Amino acid sequence: MRIRHTLTAAATTAALAALGLVAAVPAQAAEYSSALKIKGVRYDAPGRDSNKCSGGNTKAEYLTIKNYSKKATVNLKGYKVRDAAGNTFTFKNSHTLQPGDYIHLRGGRGTDSDAGNVVYRQNCNFIWNNDKDTIYFYKPGGSGADVHAYTKKANDRDGNGYITYHG
């Protein structure tokens, strides 16, 4: 008599992982059901990096968040952006994005403007690393909205400091 062993998918994955035969899934492979997604990132501001509040170039570093919904209007209040080191920005005020609309989350200090499609972090330190980083975007309840890992070498082929996601 043969004894038949069956493993669940989870057990098989765990066994393969224990043997080092399962590769880690990269962060950018995650796909979330969210109307808001990261459209792109200017991770390397033009010029020499200077995080001075007066005369620095942190305003030139920005994250573009777009509402990809065809019908839903979304308020950014409560959404969070985080980098791999744990630096976090939370949208504390209401910023409404109509379908197809976008907003630039910029470094530095300034006046937020829905009409100008801009929100400032009110912090003059750079958030994105110039060589590599991971961008995490969370919904108000804490679930993932979008995530992208990048390296300058692999993702910025033209070397202009800007990477596009989701077109």
N, C-alpha and C positions, 0 to 999 in steps of 0.2 A: 504494500500500500504506500502510495506517495503522499507526502505531507506537503500541502501547498501553503506557501507563505505569501501574504499580500501586505503591501505597505501602502499607507495613505500617501498622498502627494506631500503632505507636511512632513511625514516621517522620512520619506525618500529624500526630500530637500535637506532635512536636518542631518541625515546620515552622510549625504554627499558633502555638506558644509563641514562636517567633522573631519572628513578626509581631505578637505581643502580643494574639492573639485567643483565648487560653485563660486562663480565670480560675483563680487558685490555689484548690485545694480547701481549705476551712477545716478546722482541726485536729479539730473535733468531728464531722466527717463520717466519720472513720475508724471502722471497726467491727472489733473484735477478737474472736476466739473465746477467751473467758476466762470461767470461772465467777465470778470476782471482778470486780466493776465498781464504779464510783463511783456511789453512790446519791444523794449530795447534798453540798453544801459550805456551811458557815456562814463566808462569806468576810469578813463585816463583823461583828465582835463588838459586842453592844449596848453603848452608852455611848461615852465618849471613849476612844480607843485609848491604852493604857498598857502598855508591854512590861516593866514592872517585875516581877521574879520574886515580890515580896511586894506584894500589893495591886493588881497589874495585871490585865488582862482577856484575856490571851492564851489562857487555858483555854477561853474562850467561843468561840474560833475553832476549827472542827473540820471534818474531812473524814469522811464516812460511807462506808465500804466494805462492800459486801454480797456474800454468796455466793448467786448466783442459780441455782446448780445444784439439781436436784431430788434428786440422789443422792450427789454427791461432797462429801467433807469436804476442806477446803483449809487448809494451814498457810501463814500469812503470812510466815514466816521467809524472808528474802531478797528479798521484794518491795520496790519503791522507789516513792516519790512525789516528784515534782519540779515546781517552778513554772517560769514562762517565764524568770525570771532565773537559773535554775540552782540555786536552793536545793533541797537534796535531803534526804530522810529515808529511811533503810533500816530495815526491820523486822529487827532483829538477833536477837530472841528468838522462840521458838515461840508462835504465837497461832492456835489452831485454830478455824476457822469451820465449823460444821455447815451443811447445806443450809438456806437461808433466814435464817441468822444474819448479824449485822452487827457492825461495830466502829467506834467514833469515834476517829479520830486527832486528838488535841487538842494545842494549843500549851501552853506552860508546863511546870512540873515536877509530877510526881505518881507514884503507884504504879499500874503497869499492872495490869489486872484482866480476865481472860477472863470471869469471872462478871458484872462490871460493864460489859462490852463497851467497854473503853476502853484506849487506849495513849497515852502522853504522849511528845511529841517531846523532852522534857528540854531545851527551849530556849525562852526567854521572848520571843524575837522573833516577830513575826507573819510568816507565810509567804505568805498570799494578799493581793493588793492589793485595796483597797476599790473601785476603779473598773473594773479589768479585769485578767484574768490567764488563763493556760492551765495546766490541771492534767494532768500526765502520770503515768500509773500503769504500772509495768513489772513483768513477771514476773522471778523470780530469774535466769533466763538472759539477761535484757536485752531480750527481745521485748516489744512493747506489750501491755498488758492493757486499758487504757482511756485516753481522752484527751477533755478538754472545755475549750473556750475560753469565756469569759464576759465580758460587760460588764454593769455595774450597770444601765445604761439599757435594754438589750435583753432581759436575762434575769431581772431581779428586778423584775417589774412592780409588786408590792405594796410594794417597798422595805423588806422586813424583814431583809435581809442574808443570806437563805438561798435557795439555788437547788437544785431537785430534778432529778435525772437518773434514767433507768431506773425510775422509779416506786417 
